[in-house]
Amino acid sequence: MNEFERILESISELEEDHAKSLLKLTYARLDIAVNGNGDYTSKNCADDLVKMFRDIPRFIEMQKEQKD
């Protein structure tokens, strides 16, 4: 399974409250990039969002370990 597929699968495993938090963080980053003072560029935003999404599989694994 490639990284893209792994991330999509992990997103499907998110609990509702975590998914909502992820959406809020995503919107906050986009809003700062669009309406901020110019220090937070679109590239910074994209890099942060990609990192955030790449961390989801690790987050899911940590959740599974805590439940065991």
mmCIF file of the N, C-alpha and C atoms, coordinates in Angstrom:
data_MODEL
# 
_entry.id   MODEL 
# 
loop_
_atom_site.group_PDB 
_atom_site.id 
_atom_site.type_symbol 
_atom_site.label_atom_id 
_atom_site.label_alt_id 
_atom_site.label_comp_id 
_atom_site.label_asym_id 
_atom_site.label_entity_id 
_atom_site.label_seq_id 
_atom_site.pdbx_PDB_ins_code 
_atom_site.Cartn_x 
_atom_site.Cartn_y 
_atom_site.Cartn_z 
_atom_site.occupancy 
_atom_site.B_iso_or_equiv 
_atom_site.pdbx_formal_charge 
_atom_site.auth_seq_id 
_atom_site.auth_comp_id 
_atom_site.auth_asym_id 
_atom_site.auth_atom_id 
_atom_site.pdbx_PDB_model_num 
ATOM 1   N N  . MET A 1 1  ? 0.857   -1.166 0.000  1.00 0.00 ? 1  MET A N  1 
ATOM 2   C CA . MET A 1 1  ? 0.000   0.000  0.000  1.00 0.00 ? 1  MET A CA 1 
ATOM 3   C C  . MET A 1 1  ? 0.913   1.243  0.000  1.00 0.00 ? 1  MET A C  1 
ATOM 4   N N  . ASN A 1 2  ? 0.623   2.175  -0.886 1.00 0.00 ? 2  ASN A N  1 
ATOM 5   C CA . ASN A 1 2  ? 1.447   3.391  -0.940 1.00 0.00 ? 2  ASN A CA 1 
ATOM 6   C C  . ASN A 1 2  ? 0.978   4.401  0.121  1.00 0.00 ? 2  ASN A C  1 
ATOM 7   N N  . GLU A 1 3  ? 1.759   5.452  0.271  1.00 0.00 ? 3  GLU A N  1 
ATOM 8   C CA . GLU A 1 3  ? 1.478   6.441  1.313  1.00 0.00 ? 3  GLU A CA 1 
ATOM 9   C C  . GLU A 1 3  ? 0.089   7.063  1.167  1.00 0.00 ? 3  GLU A C  1 
ATOM 10  N N  . PHE A 1 4  ? -0.278  7.414  -0.066 1.00 0.00 ? 4  PHE A N  1 
ATOM 11  C CA . PHE A 1 4  ? -1.589  8.023  -0.312 1.00 0.00 ? 4  PHE A CA 1 
ATOM 12  C C  . PHE A 1 4  ? -2.707  7.108  0.163  1.00 0.00 ? 4  PHE A C  1 
ATOM 13  N N  . GLU A 1 5  ? -2.650  5.840  -0.210 1.00 0.00 ? 5  GLU A N  1 
ATOM 14  C CA . GLU A 1 5  ? -3.682  4.880  0.183  1.00 0.00 ? 5  GLU A CA 1 
ATOM 15  C C  . GLU A 1 5  ? -3.702  4.673  1.696  1.00 0.00 ? 5  GLU A C  1 
ATOM 16  N N  . ARG A 1 6  ? -2.516  4.635  2.308  1.00 0.00 ? 6  ARG A N  1 
ATOM 17  C CA . ARG A 1 6  ? -2.417  4.454  3.749  1.00 0.00 ? 6  ARG A CA 1 
ATOM 18  C C  . ARG A 1 6  ? -3.062  5.633  4.486  1.00 0.00 ? 6  ARG A C  1 
ATOM 19  N N  . ILE A 1 7  ? -2.838  6.837  3.985  1.00 0.00 ? 7  ILE A N  1 
ATOM 20  C CA . ILE A 1 7  ? -3.424  8.021  4.618  1.00 0.00 ? 7  ILE A CA 1 
ATOM 21  C C  . ILE A 1 7  ? -4.943  8.023  4.452  1.00 0.00 ? 7  ILE A C  1 
ATOM 22  N N  . LEU A 1 8  ? -5.422  7.707  3.261  1.00 0.00 ? 8  LEU A N  1 
ATOM 23  C CA . LEU A 1 8  ? -6.876  7.659  3.045  1.00 0.00 ? 8  LEU A CA 1 
ATOM 24  C C  . LEU A 1 8  ? -7.534  6.619  3.939  1.00 0.00 ? 8  LEU A C  1 
ATOM 25  N N  . GLU A 1 9  ? -6.901  5.469  4.075  1.00 0.00 ? 9  GLU A N  1 
ATOM 26  C CA . GLU A 1 9  ? -7.436  4.424  4.950  1.00 0.00 ? 9  GLU A CA 1 
ATOM 27  C C  . GLU A 1 9  ? -7.460  4.905  6.400  1.00 0.00 ? 9  GLU A C  1 
ATOM 28  N N  . SER A 1 10 ? -6.406  5.585  6.814  1.00 0.00 ? 10 SER A N  1 
ATOM 29  C CA . SER A 1 10 ? -6.344  6.097  8.185  1.00 0.00 ? 10 SER A CA 1 
ATOM 30  C C  . SER A 1 10 ? -7.404  7.158  8.438  1.00 0.00 ? 10 SER A C  1 
ATOM 31  N N  . ILE A 1 11 ? -7.654  8.008  7.456  1.00 0.00 ? 11 ILE A N  1 
ATOM 32  C CA . ILE A 1 11 ? -8.698  9.029  7.592  1.00 0.00 ? 11 ILE A CA 1 
ATOM 33  C C  . ILE A 1 11 ? -10.046 8.360  7.838  1.00 0.00 ? 11 ILE A C  1 
ATOM 34  N N  . SER A 1 12 ? -10.291 7.249  7.137  1.00 0.00 ? 12 SER A N  1 
ATOM 35  C CA . SER A 1 12 ? -11.552 6.519  7.313  1.00 0.00 ? 12 SER A CA 1 
ATOM 36  C C  . SER A 1 12 ? -11.696 5.952  8.720  1.00 0.00 ? 12 SER A C  1 
ATOM 37  N N  . GLU A 1 13 ? -10.577 5.728  9.392  1.00 0.00 ? 13 GLU A N  1 
ATOM 38  C CA . GLU A 1 13 ? -10.601 5.159  10.735 1.00 0.00 ? 13 GLU A CA 1 
ATOM 39  C C  . GLU A 1 13 ? -10.717 6.217  11.831 1.00 0.00 ? 13 GLU A C  1 
ATOM 40  N N  . LEU A 1 14 ? -10.632 7.483  11.477 1.00 0.00 ? 14 LEU A N  1 
ATOM 41  C CA . LEU A 1 14 ? -10.731 8.539  12.488 1.00 0.00 ? 14 LEU A CA 1 
ATOM 42  C C  . LEU A 1 14 ? -12.105 8.536  13.140 1.00 0.00 ? 14 LEU A C  1 
ATOM 43  N N  . GLU A 1 15 ? -12.110 8.777  14.435 1.00 0.00 ? 15 GLU A N  1 
ATOM 44  C CA . GLU A 1 15 ? -13.374 8.965  15.132 1.00 0.00 ? 15 GLU A CA 1 
ATOM 45  C C  . GLU A 1 15 ? -13.908 10.348 14.768 1.00 0.00 ? 15 GLU A C  1 
ATOM 46  N N  . GLU A 1 16 ? -15.212 10.527 14.910 1.00 0.00 ? 16 GLU A N  1 
ATOM 47  C CA . GLU A 1 16 ? -15.850 11.765 14.469 1.00 0.00 ? 16 GLU A CA 1 
ATOM 48  C C  . GLU A 1 16 ? -15.234 13.012 15.097 1.00 0.00 ? 16 GLU A C  1 
ATOM 49  N N  . ASP A 1 17 ? -14.969 12.976 16.393 1.00 0.00 ? 17 ASP A N  1 
ATOM 50  C CA . ASP A 1 17 ? -14.421 14.170 17.044 1.00 0.00 ? 17 ASP A CA 1 
ATOM 51  C C  . ASP A 1 17 ? -13.012 14.486 16.546 1.00 0.00 ? 17 ASP A C  1 
ATOM 52  N N  . HIS A 1 18 ? -12.232 13.460 16.245 1.00 0.00 ? 18 HIS A N  1 
ATOM 53  C CA . HIS A 1 18 ? -10.894 13.690 15.699 1.00 0.00 ? 18 HIS A CA 1 
ATOM 54  C C  . HIS A 1 18 ? -10.963 14.218 14.265 1.00 0.00 ? 18 HIS A C  1 
ATOM 55  N N  . ALA A 1 19 ? -11.909 13.705 13.495 1.00 0.00 ? 19 ALA A N  1 
ATOM 56  C CA . ALA A 1 19 ? -12.079 14.188 12.123 1.00 0.00 ? 19 ALA A CA 1 
ATOM 57  C C  . ALA A 1 19 ? -12.490 15.658 12.114 1.00 0.00 ? 19 ALA A C  1 
ATOM 58  N N  . LYS A 1 20 ? -13.374 16.023 13.034 1.00 0.00 ? 20 LYS A N  1 
ATOM 59  C CA . LYS A 1 20 ? -13.794 17.426 13.124 1.00 0.00 ? 20 LYS A CA 1 
ATOM 60  C C  . LYS A 1 20 ? -12.626 18.314 13.527 1.00 0.00 ? 20 LYS A C  1 
ATOM 61  N N  . SER A 1 21 ? -11.814 17.837 14.444 1.00 0.00 ? 21 SER A N  1 
ATOM 62  C CA . SER A 1 21 ? -10.633 18.610 14.863 1.00 0.00 ? 21 SER A CA 1 
ATOM 63  C C  . SER A 1 21 ? -9.677  18.799 13.697 1.00 0.00 ? 21 SER A C  1 
ATOM 64  N N  . LEU A 1 22 ? -9.496  17.753 12.914 1.00 0.00 ? 22 LEU A N  1 
ATOM 65  C CA . LEU A 1 22 ? -8.624  17.838 11.741 1.00 0.00 ? 22 LEU A CA 1 
ATOM 66  C C  . LEU A 1 22 ? -9.141  18.862 10.737 1.00 0.00 ? 22 LEU A C  1 
ATOM 67  N N  . LEU A 1 23 ? -10.447 18.878 10.527 1.00 0.00 ? 23 LEU A N  1 
ATOM 68  C CA . LEU A 1 23 ? -11.034 19.873 9.624  1.00 0.00 ? 23 LEU A CA 1 
ATOM 69  C C  . LEU A 1 23 ? -10.848 21.289 10.149 1.00 0.00 ? 23 LEU A C  1 
ATOM 70  N N  . LYS A 1 24 ? -11.023 21.472 11.450 1.00 0.00 ? 24 LYS A N  1 
ATOM 71  C CA . LYS A 1 24 ? -10.843 22.798 12.048 1.00 0.00 ? 24 LYS A CA 1 
ATOM 72  C C  . LYS A 1 24 ? -9.401  23.272 11.908 1.00 0.00 ? 24 LYS A C  1 
ATOM 73  N N  . LEU A 1 25 ? -8.443  22.371 12.157 1.00 0.00 ? 25 LEU A N  1 
ATOM 74  C CA . LEU A 1 25 ? -7.030  22.727 11.999 1.00 0.00 ? 25 LEU A CA 1 
ATOM 75  C C  . LEU A 1 25 ? -6.695  23.046 10.547 1.00 0.00 ? 25 LEU A C  1 
ATOM 76  N N  . THR A 1 26 ? -7.274  22.274 9.635  1.00 0.00 ? 26 THR A N  1 
ATOM 77  C CA . THR A 1 26 ? -7.050  22.518 8.204  1.00 0.00 ? 26 THR A CA 1 
ATOM 78  C C  . THR A 1 26 ? -7.567  23.896 7.823  1.00 0.00 ? 26 THR A C  1 
ATOM 79  N N  . TYR A 1 27 ? -8.795  24.202 8.241  1.00 0.00 ? 27 TYR A N  1 
ATOM 80  C CA . TYR A 1 27 ? -9.355  25.515 7.917  1.00 0.00 ? 27 TYR A CA 1 
ATOM 81  C C  . TYR A 1 27 ? -8.544  26.645 8.545  1.00 0.00 ? 27 TYR A C  1 
ATOM 82  N N  . ALA A 1 28 ? -8.108  26.456 9.776  1.00 0.00 ? 28 ALA A N  1 
ATOM 83  C CA . ALA A 1 28 ? -7.329  27.498 10.456 1.00 0.00 ? 28 ALA A CA 1 
ATOM 84  C C  . ALA A 1 28 ? -6.049  27.799 9.676  1.00 0.00 ? 28 ALA A C  1 
ATOM 85  N N  . ARG A 1 29 ? -5.359  26.768 9.229  1.00 0.00 ? 29 ARG A N  1 
ATOM 86  C CA . ARG A 1 29 ? -4.131  26.976 8.450  1.00 0.00 ? 29 ARG A CA 1 
ATOM 87  C C  . ARG A 1 29 ? -4.434  27.709 7.143  1.00 0.00 ? 29 ARG A C  1 
ATOM 88  N N  . LEU A 1 30 ? -5.492  27.292 6.463  1.00 0.00 ? 30 LEU A N  1 
ATOM 89  C CA . LEU A 1 30 ? -5.860  27.949 5.203  1.00 0.00 ? 30 LEU A CA 1 
ATOM 90  C C  . LEU A 1 30 ? -6.229  29.407 5.430  1.00 0.00 ? 30 LEU A C  1 
ATOM 91  N N  . ASP A 1 31 ? -6.966  29.676 6.494  1.00 0.00 ? 31 ASP A N  1 
ATOM 92  C CA . ASP A 1 31 ? -7.367  31.041 6.794  1.00 0.00 ? 31 ASP A CA 1 
ATOM 93  C C  . ASP A 1 31 ? -6.152  31.926 7.077  1.00 0.00 ? 31 ASP A C  1 
ATOM 94  N N  . ILE A 1 32 ? -5.199  31.397 7.825  1.00 0.00 ? 32 ILE A N  1 
ATOM 95  C CA . ILE A 1 32 ? -3.984  32.171 8.114  1.00 0.00 ? 32 ILE A CA 1 
ATOM 96  C C  . ILE A 1 32 ? -3.221  32.459 6.821  1.00 0.00 ? 32 ILE A C  1 
ATOM 97  N N  . ALA A 1 33 ? -3.147  31.463 5.944  1.00 0.00 ? 33 ALA A N  1 
ATOM 98  C CA . ALA A 1 33 ? -2.424  31.661 4.680  1.00 0.00 ? 33 ALA A CA 1 
ATOM 99  C C  . ALA A 1 33 ? -3.098  32.726 3.819  1.00 0.00 ? 33 ALA A C  1 
ATOM 100 N N  . VAL A 1 34 ? -4.423  32.728 3.803  1.00 0.00 ? 34 VAL A N  1 
ATOM 101 C CA . VAL A 1 34 ? -5.166  33.665 2.949  1.00 0.00 ? 34 VAL A CA 1 
ATOM 102 C C  . VAL A 1 34 ? -5.314  35.042 3.599  1.00 0.00 ? 34 VAL A C  1 
ATOM 103 N N  . ASN A 1 35 ? -5.623  35.074 4.880  1.00 0.00 ? 35 ASN A N  1 
ATOM 104 C CA . ASN A 1 35 ? -5.965  36.345 5.536  1.00 0.00 ? 35 ASN A CA 1 
ATOM 105 C C  . ASN A 1 35 ? -4.920  36.843 6.529  1.00 0.00 ? 35 ASN A C  1 
ATOM 106 N N  . GLY A 1 36 ? -3.830  36.126 6.677  1.00 0.00 ? 36 GLY A N  1 
ATOM 107 C CA . GLY A 1 36 ? -2.806  36.517 7.646  1.00 0.00 ? 36 GLY A CA 1 
ATOM 108 C C  . GLY A 1 36 ? -2.000  37.711 7.172  1.00 0.00 ? 36 GLY A C  1 
ATOM 109 N N  . ASN A 1 37 ? -0.896  37.966 7.855  1.00 0.00 ? 37 ASN A N  1 
ATOM 110 C CA . ASN A 1 37 ? -0.076  39.141 7.550  1.00 0.00 ? 37 ASN A CA 1 
ATOM 111 C C  . ASN A 1 37 ? 0.939   38.896 6.440  1.00 0.00 ? 37 ASN A C  1 
ATOM 112 N N  . GLY A 1 38 ? 0.902   37.740 5.808  1.00 0.00 ? 38 GLY A N  1 
ATOM 113 C CA . GLY A 1 38 ? 1.809   37.448 4.702  1.00 0.00 ? 38 GLY A CA 1 
ATOM 114 C C  . GLY A 1 38 ? 3.030   36.634 5.098  1.00 0.00 ? 38 GLY A C  1 
ATOM 115 N N  . ASP A 1 39 ? 3.269   36.466 6.397  1.00 0.00 ? 39 ASP A N  1 
ATOM 116 C CA . ASP A 1 39 ? 4.412   35.677 6.842  1.00 0.00 ? 39 ASP A CA 1 
ATOM 117 C C  . ASP A 1 39 ? 4.191   34.172 6.617  1.00 0.00 ? 39 ASP A C  1 
ATOM 118 N N  . TYR A 1 40 ? 2.953   33.733 6.697  1.00 0.00 ? 40 TYR A N  1 
ATOM 119 C CA . TYR A 1 40 ? 2.603   32.328 6.519  1.00 0.00 ? 40 TYR A CA 1 
ATOM 120 C C  . TYR A 1 40 ? 2.151   32.145 5.072  1.00 0.00 ? 40 TYR A C  1 
ATOM 121 N N  . THR A 1 41 ? 3.037   31.633 4.251  1.00 0.00 ? 41 THR A N  1 
ATOM 122 C CA . THR A 1 41 ? 2.779   31.546 2.816  1.00 0.00 ? 41 THR A CA 1 
ATOM 123 C C  . THR A 1 41 ? 1.956   30.309 2.461  1.00 0.00 ? 41 THR A C  1 
ATOM 124 N N  . SER A 1 42 ? 1.494   30.273 1.232  1.00 0.00 ? 42 SER A N  1 
ATOM 125 C CA . SER A 1 42 ? 0.773   29.104 0.734  1.00 0.00 ? 42 SER A CA 1 
ATOM 126 C C  . SER A 1 42 ? 1.654   27.861 0.793  1.00 0.00 ? 42 SER A C  1 
ATOM 127 N N  . LYS A 1 43 ? 2.934   28.033 0.526  1.00 0.00 ? 43 LYS A N  1 
ATOM 128 C CA . LYS A 1 43 ? 3.865   26.896 0.607  1.00 0.00 ? 43 LYS A CA 1 
ATOM 129 C C  . LYS A 1 43 ? 3.976   26.407 2.041  1.00 0.00 ? 43 LYS A C  1 
ATOM 130 N N  . ASN A 1 44 ? 4.085   27.329 3.002  1.00 0.00 ? 44 ASN A N  1 
ATOM 131 C CA . ASN A 1 44 ? 4.111   26.931 4.420  1.00 0.00 ? 44 ASN A CA 1 
ATOM 132 C C  . ASN A 1 44 ? 2.844   26.156 4.770  1.00 0.00 ? 44 ASN A C  1 
ATOM 133 N N  . CYS A 1 45 ? 1.725   26.666 4.311  1.00 0.00 ? 45 CYS A N  1 
ATOM 134 C CA . CYS A 1 45 ? 0.437   26.039 4.584  1.00 0.00 ? 45 CYS A CA 1 
ATOM 135 C C  . CYS A 1 45 ? 0.394   24.628 4.002  1.00 0.00 ? 45 CYS A C  1 
ATOM 136 N N  . ALA A 1 46 ? 0.772   24.502 2.732  1.00 0.00 ? 46 ALA A N  1 
ATOM 137 C CA . ALA A 1 46 ? 0.756   23.190 2.085  1.00 0.00 ? 46 ALA A CA 1 
ATOM 138 C C  . ALA A 1 46 ? 1.683   22.224 2.810  1.00 0.00 ? 46 ALA A C  1 
ATOM 139 N N  . ASP A 1 47 ? 2.867   22.672 3.174  1.00 0.00 ? 47 ASP A N  1 
ATOM 140 C CA . ASP A 1 47 ? 3.817   21.815 3.883  1.00 0.00 ? 47 ASP A CA 1 
ATOM 141 C C  . ASP A 1 47 ? 3.248   21.365 5.225  1.00 0.00 ? 47 ASP A C  1 
ATOM 142 N N  . ASP A 1 48 ? 2.635   22.294 5.953  1.00 0.00 ? 48 ASP A N  1 
ATOM 143 C CA . ASP A 1 48 ? 2.043   21.952 7.252  1.00 0.00 ? 48 ASP A CA 1 
ATOM 144 C C  . ASP A 1 48 ? 0.893   20.955 7.102  1.00 0.00 ? 48 ASP A C  1 
ATOM 145 N N  . LEU A 1 49 ? 0.046   21.179 6.097  1.00 0.00 ? 49 LEU A N  1 
ATOM 146 C CA . LEU A 1 49 ? -1.092  20.284 5.893  1.00 0.00 ? 49 LEU A CA 1 
ATOM 147 C C  . LEU A 1 49 ? -0.635  18.887 5.483  1.00 0.00 ? 49 LEU A C  1 
ATOM 148 N N  . VAL A 1 50 ? 0.348   18.807 4.604  1.00 0.00 ? 50 VAL A N  1 
ATOM 149 C CA . VAL A 1 50 ? 0.868   17.503 4.189  1.00 0.00 ? 50 VAL A CA 1 
ATOM 150 C C  . VAL A 1 50 ? 1.444   16.774 5.401  1.00 0.00 ? 50 VAL A C  1 
ATOM 151 N N  . LYS A 1 51 ? 2.210   17.483 6.220  1.00 0.00 ? 51 LYS A N  1 
ATOM 152 C CA . LYS A 1 51 ? 2.783   16.863 7.424  1.00 0.00 ? 51 LYS A CA 1 
ATOM 153 C C  . LYS A 1 51 ? 1.673   16.370 8.348  1.00 0.00 ? 51 LYS A C  1 
ATOM 154 N N  . MET A 1 52 ? 0.642   17.184 8.523  1.00 0.00 ? 52 MET A N  1 
ATOM 155 C CA . MET A 1 52 ? -0.463  16.812 9.393  1.00 0.00 ? 52 MET A CA 1 
ATOM 156 C C  . MET A 1 52 ? -1.138  15.534 8.890  1.00 0.00 ? 52 MET A C  1 
ATOM 157 N N  . PHE A 1 53 ? -1.399  15.459 7.593  1.00 0.00 ? 53 PHE A N  1 
ATOM 158 C CA . PHE A 1 53 ? -2.052  14.284 7.034  1.00 0.00 ? 53 PHE A CA 1 
ATOM 159 C C  . PHE A 1 53 ? -1.137  13.062 7.079  1.00 0.00 ? 53 PHE A C  1 
ATOM 160 N N  . ARG A 1 54 ? 0.154   13.267 6.906  1.00 0.00 ? 54 ARG A N  1 
ATOM 161 C CA . ARG A 1 54 ? 1.091   12.140 6.978  1.00 0.00 ? 54 ARG A CA 1 
ATOM 162 C C  . ARG A 1 54 ? 1.198   11.586 8.398  1.00 0.00 ? 54 ARG A C  1 
ATOM 163 N N  . ASP A 1 55 ? 0.850   12.386 9.388  1.00 0.00 ? 55 ASP A N  1 
ATOM 164 C CA . ASP A 1 55 ? 0.891   11.938 10.781 1.00 0.00 ? 55 ASP A CA 1 
ATOM 165 C C  . ASP A 1 55 ? -0.346  11.138 11.186 1.00 0.00 ? 55 ASP A C  1 
ATOM 166 N N  . ILE A 1 56 ? -1.389  11.157 10.391 1.00 0.00 ? 56 ILE A N  1 
ATOM 167 C CA . ILE A 1 56 ? -2.631  10.478 10.758 1.00 0.00 ? 56 ILE A CA 1 
ATOM 168 C C  . ILE A 1 56 ? -2.431  8.977  10.954 1.00 0.00 ? 56 ILE A C  1 
ATOM 169 N N  . PRO A 1 57 ? -1.743  8.256  10.062 1.00 0.00 ? 57 PRO A N  1 
ATOM 170 C CA . PRO A 1 57 ? -1.566  6.814  10.305 1.00 0.00 ? 57 PRO A CA 1 
ATOM 171 C C  . PRO A 1 57 ? -0.875  6.522  11.640 1.00 0.00 ? 57 PRO A C  1 
ATOM 172 N N  . ARG A 1 58 ? 0.113   7.321  12.002 1.00 0.00 ? 58 ARG A N  1 
ATOM 173 C CA . ARG A 1 58 ? 0.800   7.135  13.280 1.00 0.00 ? 58 ARG A CA 1 
ATOM 174 C C  . ARG A 1 58 ? -0.163  7.398  14.436 1.00 0.00 ? 58 ARG A C  1 
ATOM 175 N N  . PHE A 1 59 ? -0.985  8.427  14.307 1.00 0.00 ? 59 PHE A N  1 
ATOM 176 C CA . PHE A 1 59 ? -1.978  8.742  15.327 1.00 0.00 ? 59 PHE A CA 1 
ATOM 177 C C  . PHE A 1 59 ? -2.953  7.576  15.508 1.00 0.00 ? 59 PHE A C  1 
ATOM 178 N N  . ILE A 1 60 ? -3.413  6.994  14.410 1.00 0.00 ? 60 ILE A N  1 
ATOM 179 C CA . ILE A 1 60 ? -4.347  5.865  14.466 1.00 0.00 ? 60 ILE A CA 1 
ATOM 180 C C  . ILE A 1 60 ? -3.684  4.686  15.171 1.00 0.00 ? 60 ILE A C  1 
ATOM 181 N N  . GLU A 1 61 ? -2.433  4.411  14.849 1.00 0.00 ? 61 GLU A N  1 
ATOM 182 C CA . GLU A 1 61 ? -1.709  3.309  15.496 1.00 0.00 ? 61 GLU A CA 1 
ATOM 183 C C  . GLU A 1 61 ? -1.578  3.550  16.996 1.00 0.00 ? 61 GLU A C  1 
ATOM 184 N N  . MET A 1 62 ? -1.276  4.758  17.390 1.00 0.00 ? 62 MET A N  1 
ATOM 185 C CA . MET A 1 62 ? -1.162  5.084  18.818 1.00 0.00 ? 62 MET A CA 1 
ATOM 186 C C  . MET A 1 62 ? -2.498  4.879  19.524 1.00 0.00 ? 62 MET A C  1 
ATOM 187 N N  . GLN A 1 63 ? -3.583  5.251  18.860 1.00 0.00 ? 63 GLN A N  1 
ATOM 188 C CA . GLN A 1 63 ? -4.911  5.056  19.442 1.00 0.00 ? 63 GLN A CA 1 
ATOM 189 C C  . GLN A 1 63 ? -5.201  3.577  19.636 1.00 0.00 ? 63 GLN A C  1 
ATOM 190 N N  . LYS A 1 64 ? -4.857  2.773  18.635 1.00 0.00 ? 64 LYS A N  1 
ATOM 191 C CA . LYS A 1 64 ? -5.096  1.322  18.729 1.00 0.00 ? 64 LYS A CA 1 
ATOM 192 C C  . LYS A 1 64 ? -4.289  0.722  19.862 1.00 0.00 ? 64 LYS A C  1 
ATOM 193 N N  . GLU A 1 65 ? -3.050  1.158  20.026 1.00 0.00 ? 65 GLU A N  1 
ATOM 194 C CA . GLU A 1 65 ? -2.198  0.637  21.096 1.00 0.00 ? 65 GLU A CA 1 
ATOM 195 C C  . GLU A 1 65 ? -2.754  0.999  22.469 1.00 0.00 ? 65 GLU A C  1 
ATOM 196 N N  . GLN A 1 66 ? -3.309  2.196  22.594 1.00 0.00 ? 66 GLN A N  1 
ATOM 197 C CA . GLN A 1 66 ? -3.856  2.628  23.880 1.00 0.00 ? 66 GLN A CA 1 
ATOM 198 C C  . GLN A 1 66 ? -5.106  1.849  24.251 1.00 0.00 ? 66 GLN A C  1 
ATOM 199 N N  . LYS A 1 67 ? -5.854  1.385  23.251 1.00 0.00 ? 67 LYS A N  1 
ATOM 200 C CA . LYS A 1 67 ? -7.078  0.640  23.506 1.00 0.00 ? 67 LYS A CA 1 
ATOM 201 C C  . LYS A 1 67 ? -6.769  -0.793 23.916 1.00 0.00 ? 67 LYS A C  1 
ATOM 202 N N  . ASP A 1 68 ? -5.605  -1.302 23.543 1.00 0.00 ? 68 ASP A N  1 
ATOM 203 C CA . ASP A 1 68 ? -5.238  -2.692 23.873 1.00 0.00 ? 68 ASP A CA 1 
ATOM 204 C C  . ASP A 1 68 ? -4.822  -2.862 25.295 1.00 0.00 ? 68 ASP A C  1 
# 
